[in-house]
């Protein structure tokens, strides 16, 4: 039998950093079948979730994080748009 998996990543920005209880609950989301990885970037206030799209969808991932207690503010693009890159490069050059 061939195991076909469609791996996707989703990136969310959060507002209030997770409490200890929320962090433990979020860590347990890794036990959900189909969640492959959960990574936080505290500097950017983002959480990235790698998941199997044949098992879960974006709405399910969002719900898992919210139920765990994460203050999700918005879904972020995985890669900045070219226009954003140009603006950032111009700001750095000044």
N, C-alpha and C positions, 0 to 999 in steps of 0.2 A: 504494500500500500504506500502510495506517495503522499507525504504530508505537505500540503500546499498552504503556505502562509503568506499573507500580504502584510508586511511590516510597514507601519506608518508612525510618524512622530507628530505630536501636537505640543504647542508651546502656549502657556498661559502666563499672564502677569498677575501677581497677587498684590493686595494692599497691605493688610496687617500681617506681619510674619506669623507663621503657625506657632501655636502654643505647644508645650511639650506633649500634651494629650493628642493634639491634632497631628503633630509630627509622628507619633507612634501609630495613629490610625492611618495616616498616609503611607507609612512604611508597610502596614498590613495590606494595602491595596496591591502590593507586589504579589500577594498570594492569590489574587483573582486570576483565574485562567484566562490568558490572553494578554495580560499586562506583562511586558518584558522588562521594563526599566522605568524608574522614576528618578529624575535628577533635578536638584535645586541649584539655582544660581542666586545666592543671597545678595550679591552686589546689584544685579539687574532686577531682583525681585521677580524671578521667573521660575516656573517649574516646567520641565519637559518630560513628557510621557511617551515611551515607545510601546506600541501595542500591536496586536495581531488583528487586522481589520476584518478577518474572516470570523472572528469571535466577538469583537466589540466595535462600537462606533464612537464618534466624537461626543455625542450626547451622553453615552454611558460613562465615558472617561470624565467628562465634566461633572456628572452626578456623583461619581465615586469620590472625586476630590472635594466637592462641596459637602457631601455627607460626612467626610472625614474631618471637616472643620476648616478647610482652606478658604480664605477670603479671595476668591477669583474676581479680578477686575475686568479682564478682557482676554480674548484670544489674540495671540500675536502671530505675525507672519514668521515662518521658519527662517526665511532669508529676507533681508531688507530689499526694498524695491530699488532699482537703479537710480531713480531720482533722489532717494534718501541717501544713497552712497555718495552721490555727487555733492549734495549739500554738506554732508559730514566731512568729506575731503576738503571742501572749500573752507569750512570752519577751522579745521586743523591747520590749513596752510596760512591762516591769518596770524 
